[in-house]
Amino acid sequence: MVALIIGMLICVGLALAVVALVAIPARRDGRDILTPKGDEVVIALKERQQSARQRLSRGDDDEDTDEAAPSDGDTTLVEATEPTHADAGTRS
């Protein structure tokens, strides 16, 4: 187990060394790190994040009502009819 952890730390160290030797000097020279496709992906992710934040902020305003409409991601708790394995150890 110790050998695995040491191996992983060596891999992380090598990855940081590659970034330090390649990406940092390239960025200082003014070259872009991402390709044009990568830039498009980052822009799309930022737009999705912004729209999600807007939905969340609108959702906070809706909490003032007595009953909020459930969203697609809502789950409901269902009471189990049979005891589960966790319950078996508590009963005598």
KARAPE-V708466 format. One record per residue. RES is the residue in one letter. PHI is phi in degrees with one decimal (* if undefined). Layout:
{{RES,PHI} {RES,PHI}}
This chain:
{{M,*} {V,-64.3} {A,-62.5} {L,-64.4} {I,-65.3} {I,-63.8} {G,-61.4} {M,-65.2} {L,-64.6} {I,-64.4} {C,-63.3} {V,-65.9} {G,-62.0} {L,-64.2} {A,-63.8} {L,-64.6} {A,-64.7} {V,-64.1} {V,-62.7} {A,-64.1} {L,-83.1} {V,-110.6} {A,-73.7} {I,-65.2} {P,-62.0} {A,-63.9} {R,-67.7} {R,-66.3} {D,-76.5} {G,93.4} {R,-80.5} {D,-76.9} {I,-84.3} {L,-89.2} {T,-76.8} {P,-56.4} {K,-64.3} {G,-62.8} {D,-62.5} {E,-62.9} {V,-64.0} {V,-64.2} {I,-62.9} {A,-64.1} {L,-65.3} {K,-64.1} {E,-65.7} {R,-64.8} {Q,-64.1} {Q,-64.8} {S,-69.1} {A,-66.7} {R,-64.2} {Q,-65.9} {R,-64.5} {L,-65.7} {S,-68.0} {R,-69.9} {G,-67.1} {D,-66.5} {D,-70.0} {D,-76.2} {E,-71.9} {D,-70.9} {T,-77.9} {D,-65.2} {E,-125.9} {A,-89.2} {A,-72.7} {P,-68.8} {S,-91.8} {D,-64.0} {G,-88.5} {D,-70.6} {T,-122.6} {T,-115.1} {L,-85.5} {V,-118.4} {E,-75.0} {A,-75.3} {T,-89.6} {E,-115.4} {P,-67.5} {T,-90.5} {H,-62.9} {A,-68.1} {D,-73.4} {A,-63.9} {G,-76.6} {T,-90.2} {R,-94.4} {S,-119.4}}
